Amino acid sequence: MAIPYKREKEVRLREMFSSEYQLITILPAWSSFQYSENIGQELDDVVFARCKDLLIDPERYLSTLNSWLLMHIKDFENVYDTMVLSSYDPLSNYDMKEYEGIVNKEGEKTSSAKRFGKEKTTQTVPDMKNSRYTTTFDNAAEGRLEAYNVQEVIDGSAPTLDNHNAQITETEQLADNQDRQGTELTEKYKGGVTVSTDIMTATGDRGEERALSRSGNIGVTTSQQMAESEVLLRTKYSFINYFCDLFAKEMTIGVYEL
């Protein structure tokens, strides 16, 4: 490691720290960093440990450092969000697991029925006869008639149902002159439905919508390789190390080889 020749006005960075070993976190610009409470004193501790012996020009240094921090504040927030807060699965490098939801749509429709041919009704009734009965001996019992008439079915002329004389009605659907008979049911859609995606829109009487999401491993890189890459990534890159590297590069004069 090499340190440039020290001119008289140059000092070590350690001389700019407060008695509490604070430098970055006491700058007014630090309060505008939205993640300032997340790392707190840790940032100053690492800056001191890594950069305390680097050379700086003390003239207007703190005001210049504050302006530098303001200039990079949004960059630091984006990097912190990516390196620290970003939620992701390090073992997933391609979305492949599918979850499917299907929604069926159908437009309004009406139904109508058309009947072909005529109905023929046939009724079978028994032949009837009137019979007259009279008494053949004296009987004074109440309700006993001397003579009475009865309507009776002629034997063998009536159809039977459950062994009883019955009157039977039968209905038959006749074919029309085009040999059609029975009922025809017709359904007709009154209005269609529209199914839309990012690249097309389709309209019809019926439609189907599907939503898919995918996650997983594309299979080119093994889970072990991705785990190793994750360890190397986190070892090489951290937000505080990123901050220190940029700070040492832009806000110091004498720089050790980092």
C-alpha positions as CSV (number, residue, x, y, z in Angstrom):
1,M,0.0,0.0,0.0
2,A,1.2,3.5,-0.9
3,I,0.4,6.9,0.7
4,P,1.1,10.0,-1.4
5,Y,3.5,12.6,-0.1
6,K,1.8,14.6,2.8
7,R,1.7,18.3,2.2
8,E,1.6,20.6,5.2
9,K,-2.1,21.4,5.0
10,E,-3.2,17.8,4.6
11,V,-4.3,15.9,7.7
12,R,-5.4,12.4,8.5
13,L,-9.2,11.9,8.3
14,R,-9.2,10.8,12.1
15,E,-8.8,14.5,13.0
16,M,-12.2,15.3,11.5
17,F,-14.1,12.9,13.7
18,S,-15.8,14.2,16.9
19,S,-14.8,13.1,20.3
20,E,-17.6,10.5,20.0
21,Y,-16.0,9.1,16.8
22,Q,-18.8,10.6,14.6
23,L,-18.3,12.1,11.2
24,I,-21.0,11.2,8.7
25,T,-23.9,10.9,11.1
26,I,-23.4,14.4,12.6
27,L,-23.7,16.0,9.1
28,P,-27.0,17.9,8.5
29,A,-27.5,15.9,5.3
30,W,-27.5,12.6,7.2
31,S,-31.0,13.3,8.6
32,S,-32.4,13.3,5.0
33,F,-31.2,9.7,4.5
34,Q,-34.4,7.7,5.0
35,Y,-32.5,4.7,6.4
36,S,-30.4,6.7,8.8
37,E,-31.9,4.9,11.9
38,N,-31.1,1.5,10.4
39,I,-27.4,1.7,10.5
40,G,-26.7,4.6,12.9
41,Q,-23.3,4.5,14.5
42,E,-22.2,1.5,12.6
43,L,-21.4,3.6,9.5
44,D,-19.1,6.0,11.4
45,D,-17.4,3.1,13.1
46,V,-16.5,1.4,9.8
47,V,-15.5,4.6,8.1
48,F,-13.2,5.4,11.0
49,A,-11.8,1.8,11.0
50,R,-11.2,1.8,7.2
51,C,-10.3,5.4,6.4
52,K,-9.0,7.1,9.6
53,D,-5.4,7.3,8.2
54,L,-6.3,8.5,4.8
55,L,-5.3,12.1,3.9
56,I,-7.8,14.9,3.4
57,D,-7.7,18.7,2.8
58,P,-9.2,20.2,5.9
59,E,-10.2,23.5,4.3
60,R,-14.0,23.6,4.2
61,Y,-13.9,19.8,4.5
62,L,-17.0,19.3,6.6
63,S,-19.2,21.6,4.4
64,T,-17.9,19.9,1.3
65,L,-18.5,16.5,2.8
66,N,-22.1,17.5,3.6
67,S,-22.7,18.7,0.0
68,W,-21.2,15.4,-1.2
69,L,-23.6,13.4,0.9
70,L,-26.6,15.4,-0.3
71,M,-25.5,14.8,-3.9
72,H,-25.4,11.1,-3.4
73,I,-28.3,10.7,-0.9
74,K,-30.8,9.2,-3.5
75,D,-28.1,6.9,-4.9
76,F,-27.3,5.6,-1.4
77,E,-31.0,5.1,-0.7
78,N,-31.5,3.1,-3.9
79,V,-28.4,1.0,-3.2
80,Y,-29.4,0.4,0.4
81,D,-32.9,-0.7,-0.7
82,T,-31.4,-3.1,-3.2
83,M,-28.7,-4.6,-1.0
84,V,-30.5,-4.7,2.3
85,L,-34.2,-4.4,2.0
86,S,-35.0,-6.0,-1.3
87,S,-37.0,-9.2,-0.9
88,Y,-36.0,-12.0,-3.2
89,D,-35.3,-15.7,-3.2
90,P,-31.6,-16.3,-3.9
91,L,-32.3,-19.8,-5.0
92,S,-34.9,-18.7,-7.6
93,N,-33.6,-17.5,-10.9
94,Y,-36.6,-17.9,-13.1
95,D,-40.3,-17.8,-12.4
96,M,-41.8,-21.2,-13.4
97,K,-44.2,-22.4,-10.7
98,E,-47.8,-21.7,-12.0
99,Y,-50.9,-20.8,-10.2
100,E,-53.9,-20.6,-12.3
101,G,-57.3,-18.9,-11.7
102,I,-60.1,-19.3,-14.2
103,V,-63.1,-17.0,-14.5
104,N,-65.9,-18.0,-16.9
105,K,-68.1,-15.4,-18.4
106,E,-71.4,-15.8,-20.3
107,G,-73.5,-13.1,-21.9
108,E,-77.3,-12.7,-21.3
109,K,-79.5,-15.1,-23.3
110,T,-83.2,-15.9,-23.9
111,S,-84.9,-19.3,-24.4
112,S,-87.9,-20.1,-26.5
113,A,-89.8,-23.4,-27.3
114,K,-91.6,-24.4,-30.5
115,R,-94.0,-27.4,-30.6
116,F,-94.6,-29.4,-33.9
117,G,-97.7,-31.4,-34.9
118,K,-101.0,-31.7,-33.2
119,E,-102.1,-33.6,-30.1
120,K,-104.6,-36.4,-30.4
121,T,-106.6,-37.4,-27.4
122,T,-108.3,-40.8,-27.2
123,Q,-110.7,-41.6,-24.4
124,T,-112.0,-45.1,-23.6
125,V,-115.2,-45.2,-21.6
126,P,-117.3,-48.3,-20.6
127,D,-120.8,-49.0,-22.1
128,M,-123.5,-48.3,-19.6
129,K,-127.0,-49.7,-19.0
130,N,-129.9,-48.6,-16.8
131,S,-131.3,-51.4,-14.5
132,R,-134.5,-51.2,-12.4
133,Y,-134.8,-53.1,-9.2
134,T,-138.0,-53.7,-7.1
135,T,-138.7,-55.4,-3.9
136,T,-140.3,-58.9,-4.0
137,F,-141.4,-59.0,-0.4
138,D,-142.6,-56.6,2.2
139,N,-139.8,-54.8,4.1
140,A,-140.6,-51.9,6.4
141,A,-137.0,-51.0,7.1
142,E,-136.2,-47.3,6.9
143,G,-134.7,-46.4,3.6
144,R,-135.8,-49.4,1.9
145,L,-137.3,-48.5,-1.5
146,E,-140.1,-50.3,-3.2
147,A,-138.4,-49.7,-6.5
148,Y,-135.2,-48.0,-7.7
149,N,-133.0,-47.5,-10.9
150,V,-129.3,-48.2,-11.1
151,Q,-126.8,-47.2,-13.9
152,E,-124.4,-50.1,-14.4
153,V,-121.4,-51.0,-16.6
154,I,-122.1,-53.7,-19.2
155,D,-119.8,-56.6,-18.4
156,G,-116.6,-56.7,-20.5
157,S,-117.1,-53.3,-22.1
158,A,-114.9,-51.2,-19.8
159,P,-111.1,-51.0,-19.5
160,T,-109.7,-51.9,-16.1
161,L,-107.0,-50.3,-13.9
162,D,-105.9,-52.2,-10.8
163,N,-108.7,-54.7,-11.5
164,H,-111.3,-51.9,-11.4
165,N,-113.4,-50.5,-14.2
166,A,-111.9,-47.3,-15.4
167,Q,-112.2,-44.5,-17.9
168,I,-108.8,-44.0,-19.6
169,T,-107.7,-40.9,-21.6
170,E,-104.6,-41.2,-23.9
171,T,-102.8,-38.3,-25.7
172,E,-100.6,-38.7,-28.7
173,Q,-98.4,-36.1,-30.4
174,L,-98.9,-36.4,-34.2
175,A,-96.3,-35.4,-36.7
176,D,-96.8,-32.3,-38.9
177,N,-96.6,-32.3,-42.7
178,Q,-92.8,-32.1,-42.5
179,D,-92.7,-35.2,-40.3
180,R,-91.8,-33.1,-37.2
181,Q,-93.2,-33.7,-33.8
182,G,-92.4,-32.9,-30.2
183,T,-90.8,-29.7,-28.8
184,E,-87.8,-27.7,-30.0
185,L,-86.0,-25.6,-27.5
186,T,-84.0,-22.6,-28.8
187,E,-81.5,-20.4,-26.8
188,K,-80.2,-17.1,-28.1
189,Y,-77.6,-14.8,-26.6
190,K,-78.7,-11.2,-26.3
191,G,-75.4,-9.6,-25.5
192,G,-71.7,-10.7,-25.6
193,V,-68.8,-10.5,-23.2
194,T,-65.4,-9.1,-23.6
195,V,-62.1,-10.7,-22.3
196,S,-59.0,-8.5,-22.3
197,T,-55.3,-9.1,-21.8
198,D,-52.3,-6.9,-22.2
199,I,-51.9,-7.7,-25.9
200,M,-55.5,-8.5,-27.2
201,T,-59.2,-8.1,-26.6
202,A,-61.7,-10.7,-27.6
203,T,-65.5,-10.4,-27.7
204,G,-68.1,-13.2,-27.9
205,D,-71.0,-15.0,-26.3
206,R,-68.8,-16.8,-23.9
207,G,-65.3,-16.0,-22.5
208,E,-62.7,-17.3,-20.1
209,E,-60.0,-15.3,-18.2
210,R,-56.9,-16.9,-16.7
211,A,-54.3,-15.4,-14.4
212,L,-50.8,-17.0,-14.1
213,S,-47.8,-16.3,-11.9
214,R,-44.5,-18.2,-12.0
215,S,-41.5,-18.7,-9.8
216,G,-38.8,-21.2,-9.5
217,N,-35.5,-22.3,-11.0
218,I,-34.9,-22.3,-14.7
219,G,-32.7,-25.3,-14.2
220,V,-29.5,-24.0,-16.0
221,T,-27.8,-23.1,-12.6
222,T,-28.0,-25.5,-9.7
223,S,-29.3,-24.4,-6.3
224,Q,-25.8,-25.1,-4.9
225,Q,-24.2,-22.7,-7.4
226,M,-26.8,-20.0,-6.7
227,A,-26.2,-20.4,-2.9
228,E,-22.4,-20.0,-3.5
229,S,-23.0,-16.9,-5.6
230,E,-25.2,-15.5,-2.9
231,V,-22.5,-15.9,-0.3
232,L,-19.9,-14.3,-2.6
233,L,-22.3,-11.4,-3.3
234,R,-22.9,-10.7,0.3
235,T,-19.3,-11.0,1.2
236,K,-18.1,-8.7,-1.5
237,Y,-20.9,-6.2,-1.4
238,S,-22.5,-4.6,1.6
239,F,-23.9,-1.1,1.8
240,I,-21.3,0.2,4.3
241,N,-18.5,-1.2,2.3
242,Y,-20.0,0.4,-0.8
243,F,-20.3,3.7,1.0
244,C,-16.7,3.5,2.3
245,D,-15.3,2.8,-1.2
246,L,-17.0,5.7,-2.7
247,F,-16.2,8.0,0.2
248,A,-12.5,7.1,0.1
249,K,-12.4,7.5,-3.7
250,E,-14.1,10.9,-3.8
251,M,-13.5,12.6,-0.4
252,T,-9.9,11.8,0.4
253,I,-6.6,12.7,-1.1
254,G,-4.2,10.2,0.2
255,V,-5.8,6.8,-0.5
256,Y,-4.6,3.4,0.5
257,E,-5.1,0.8,-2.2
258,L,-8.5,-0.6,-1.3
